[in-house]
Amino acid sequence: MQRHPMTPEGHKKLSETLKHLKEVVRPQIVKDIEEARAHGDLSENSEYEDAKERQSLTEGRIRDMESKLAASEVIDVTKMQPSDRVVFGTTVVVEDVETEAESRYRIVGEDESDVKSGLISVLSPIARALIGQEVDDEVTVRAPGGDRKLVITDVLYE
């Protein structure tokens, strides 16, 4: 079974979303199906078809989330011995060699990523280039828009 690394926050959010789908969304869809069924002829009932489609999508999401939670490996960097090495869950401060622009990224699980919030997937090109490196290391990130050279200026275990 493939392990899914996630932060404690990511695990909590995924668990809450799953609970909401099971306890709120699923029962509402069942109710919508019953109401649509009461309208009669199902062959021409778009409300029924819509509700069945939503049910199928919701059940798929529930199965996917349950699978990810079952295979999850929660990694809490605040319980690790801090070092200058970049690992899953750390926040990395980098400086672009060309522009001298500073960026801050936290390496998280693939379902937790939100680039606008500085949360990057462990599977992203930037995270792959950074993991295992240390403060003052220069890394080259291969990206569709062209390679970028970054220098790691800080690694935070927060």
C-alpha positions as CSV (number, residue, x, y, z in Angstrom):
1,M,0.0,0.0,0.0
2,Q,1.3,3.4,-1.0
3,R,1.8,5.7,2.0
4,H,0.4,9.2,1.9
5,P,2.5,11.7,4.0
6,M,0.5,14.5,5.5
7,T,0.8,17.1,8.2
8,P,-1.3,16.9,11.3
9,E,-3.3,19.9,10.0
10,G,-3.9,18.2,6.6
11,H,-5.0,14.9,8.3
12,K,-7.5,16.8,10.5
13,K,-8.9,18.8,7.5
14,L,-9.3,15.6,5.4
15,S,-11.0,13.8,8.3
16,E,-13.4,16.8,8.9
17,T,-14.2,16.9,5.1
18,L,-14.9,13.2,5.1
19,K,-17.1,13.5,8.2
20,H,-19.1,16.3,6.5
21,L,-19.6,14.3,3.3
22,K,-20.8,11.3,5.3
23,E,-23.0,13.0,7.8
24,V,-24.3,16.0,5.9
25,V,-23.9,15.7,2.1
26,R,-24.7,12.0,1.8
27,P,-28.0,12.1,3.7
28,Q,-29.1,15.2,1.8
29,I,-28.5,13.5,-1.5
30,V,-30.5,10.5,-0.4
31,K,-33.3,12.9,0.6
32,D,-33.1,14.6,-2.8
33,I,-33.3,11.2,-4.6
34,E,-36.4,10.2,-2.6
35,E,-38.1,13.6,-3.4
36,A,-37.2,13.3,-7.1
37,R,-38.5,9.7,-7.1
38,A,-41.8,10.9,-5.7
39,H,-42.3,13.1,-8.8
40,G,-43.0,10.0,-10.9
41,D,-41.5,8.9,-14.2
42,L,-37.8,8.5,-13.6
43,S,-36.9,8.3,-17.3
44,E,-37.6,12.0,-17.8
45,N,-36.8,13.2,-14.4
46,S,-33.7,15.5,-14.5
47,E,-33.8,16.1,-10.7
48,Y,-33.4,12.4,-10.2
49,E,-30.6,12.1,-12.7
50,D,-28.8,15.1,-11.1
51,A,-29.1,13.6,-7.6
52,K,-27.9,10.2,-8.7
53,E,-24.9,11.8,-10.4
54,R,-24.1,13.8,-7.3
55,Q,-24.4,10.6,-5.2
56,S,-22.0,8.8,-7.5
57,L,-19.4,11.6,-7.3
58,T,-19.8,11.9,-3.5
59,E,-19.4,8.2,-3.0
60,G,-16.2,8.3,-5.1
61,R,-14.8,11.2,-3.0
62,I,-15.7,9.3,0.2
63,R,-13.9,6.2,-1.0
64,D,-10.9,8.2,-2.1
65,M,-10.6,10.1,1.2
66,E,-11.1,6.9,3.3
67,S,-8.3,5.3,1.3
68,K,-5.9,8.2,1.8
69,L,-6.7,8.4,5.5
70,A,-6.1,4.6,5.8
71,A,-2.7,5.0,4.1
72,S,-1.8,8.3,5.7
73,E,1.5,8.8,7.5
74,V,1.1,11.8,9.7
75,I,4.4,13.6,10.1
76,D,4.7,16.3,12.7
77,V,7.9,18.3,12.3
78,T,7.4,20.1,15.6
79,K,8.2,16.8,17.3
80,M,11.5,16.3,15.4
81,Q,14.9,17.5,16.3
82,P,15.4,20.7,14.3
83,S,18.3,20.8,11.8
84,D,19.3,22.6,8.7
85,R,18.1,19.8,6.5
86,V,14.9,20.1,4.5
87,V,12.4,17.3,5.2
88,F,8.6,16.8,4.7
89,G,6.7,19.3,6.7
90,T,9.4,21.9,7.1
91,T,9.1,25.5,6.0
92,V,11.9,26.5,3.7
93,V,13.0,30.0,3.0
94,V,14.7,30.4,-0.4
95,E,16.2,33.2,-2.4
96,D,16.1,33.2,-6.2
97,V,19.8,33.6,-7.4
98,E,18.8,35.8,-10.4
99,T,16.1,38.0,-8.9
100,E,17.2,37.9,-5.2
101,A,13.4,37.5,-4.5
102,E,12.7,35.6,-1.3
103,S,10.1,32.9,-1.1
104,R,8.8,30.8,1.7
105,Y,7.4,27.3,1.2
106,R,6.0,24.6,3.5
107,I,6.3,21.1,2.1
108,V,3.0,19.2,2.6
109,G,1.1,16.2,1.3
110,E,-0.3,16.4,-2.2
111,D,-3.9,17.0,-1.1
112,E,-2.8,19.8,1.2
113,S,-1.0,21.9,-1.3
114,D,-2.1,25.5,-1.9
115,V,0.6,27.5,-3.7
116,K,-1.0,30.9,-3.0
117,S,-0.7,30.1,0.7
118,G,2.9,28.8,0.3
119,L,2.0,25.2,0.8
120,I,3.7,23.0,-1.9
121,S,3.1,19.4,-2.6
122,V,5.9,17.0,-1.7
123,L,5.6,15.8,-5.3
124,S,6.2,19.3,-6.9
125,P,9.4,20.0,-8.7
126,I,10.4,22.6,-6.1
127,A,9.9,20.3,-3.2
128,R,11.7,17.4,-4.9
129,A,14.7,19.7,-5.5
130,L,14.7,21.0,-1.9
131,I,14.2,17.8,0.1
132,G,17.4,16.5,1.6
133,Q,19.2,19.8,1.0
134,E,20.5,22.1,3.8
135,V,20.8,25.8,4.5
136,D,23.2,27.6,2.1
137,D,22.8,24.8,-0.5
138,E,22.0,26.0,-4.1
139,V,19.4,23.9,-5.9
140,T,18.2,24.0,-9.5
141,V,14.5,23.6,-10.0
142,R,13.5,22.2,-13.3
143,A,10.1,23.8,-14.3
144,P,8.1,24.2,-17.5
145,G,8.8,27.9,-17.5
146,G,12.6,27.3,-17.3
147,D,15.1,26.3,-14.7
148,R,15.4,28.4,-11.5
149,K,18.4,28.5,-9.2
150,L,17.5,28.9,-5.5
151,V,19.6,29.2,-2.4
152,I,18.2,27.8,0.9
153,T,18.4,30.6,3.5
154,D,16.5,28.9,6.3
155,V,14.7,25.7,7.3
156,L,12.0,26.0,10.0
157,Y,10.5,23.1,12.0
158,E,7.3,24.9,12.8
